[in-house]
Amino acid sequence: MRKTAFAAALMAITLSGCSDLSEVIEVGSATSHTGLGYGMNPKYVTIRSLVEEVEIQEVTVNRGECRVIKYNGRSQLPKTIKFGKTAKIQVNNDCDVLEAEIETDQGAGTYSFGG
């Protein structure tokens, strides 16, 4: 039986970029601990909507050095989320998420995570 314990830590974030998204989205990073060993723990950029609805159009992690995972050849984006809901955008397992550039239908911003 496989147990999955989800440990998410919203790290200190700083925002810079084209527009101030601090009242639109909240961004963090998370790792899902599967118990299957090193390299088997999926990593995510988490994006929570602070408005009625926002469309996540593009996510670039570590300036393009981390790959956003596709499921069955299909992109995870664009993705629309409603107020209070969180989108988990999976990146390759060997990625240490340090920075995420987020483009939405309401602007864009760059978020840095404490390392």
N, C-alpha and C positions, 0 to 999 in steps of 0.2 A: 504494500500500500504506500503510495507516494503522498507525503505530506508537503503541502506548500504553505510556507509562512511568508507573508508579504511584509517586508520591512521598508518603509518609505521615510525618507528624511528630507523635508523641505529645507534645503540649505540656505544660508545667507545669499541673497541674490542682489545684484546691482543691475540697474537698467540704464542702457544708453541706446541710442539709435534714432531712427527717423521720427518716431512719435512716442509719446508717453502712453504705454499700454498698462501701466500699474493699476488703473481702474477698470481695465478690460479683462486681463488674464493674470493668473498667478502661475509661475513656472518653477518647477523643481526637478529633481532627479530621483530615481528609485531603482532598487534591485529586488527582484523576486527570488527568494532563496528556495530552491527546489529540493535540496538535499541530495542531488545527484552528483555533486563534485564540482571541482574547479572548472570554469568555462561553461557550465551548464546552468548558470544563474542569469536569466534574462535581465537586461538593463533597459531602462526607459527614461525618456524625458516626459514629465507629467505637466499637463496644461489644464488648469481649472478656469472655467468661465466665471467672471464676476459681473457679467451683463446678461440680459435676456437670451441672447444668442450670438455666437461668434463662429466664423468659419476659419479654421486653421488651414492655410493654403500651402505653406512650405516650412520645413524645419531643417536647418543645417546645423550639424553638431561638430564641435571642435574644428570649425572653419573648413568643413568638408572631409576631415580625416576619419570621421566615424560614419559608417554606412547606416542609413535608415532601412530597416528590414522590410522586405516585400513579402506578402503572404500569397502563395500560389501565383507568383508573378505579378500580383496587383499591389499598387501603392496603398499605403495607409491614408494618404492625403489626396484631395482635400477632405476634411472632416469637420462637421458642424456639431458644436456642443452647446447645450442650454445652460442657464444659470445654475451654478453649484455642481455641475457635472465635470468630470475629469477625463481627458483623453490621455491615454498612455501610448506614446510613440516609441516602439521598440527599436533599439540600435544594436549593432553587433556586440556580442558578449565580451569581447576583449577591449571594448571602449571604456575609458574612464572619462565620464562626461564632465568637462570643465567649462564649456561654453555652448550656448544654444542660440541661434538666430531664428526668430519666429516671425513669419509673415502671416498676417490675418487680413480679413476684409476690412478691418478697422485700423490698420497701421502695422508697423513692424518695429521690432526691438531686439536687442542683443542682451542676453542674460549670462552672467558669470557666476560660477559656483565655487565656494570655498574649497580649497584642495588640501 
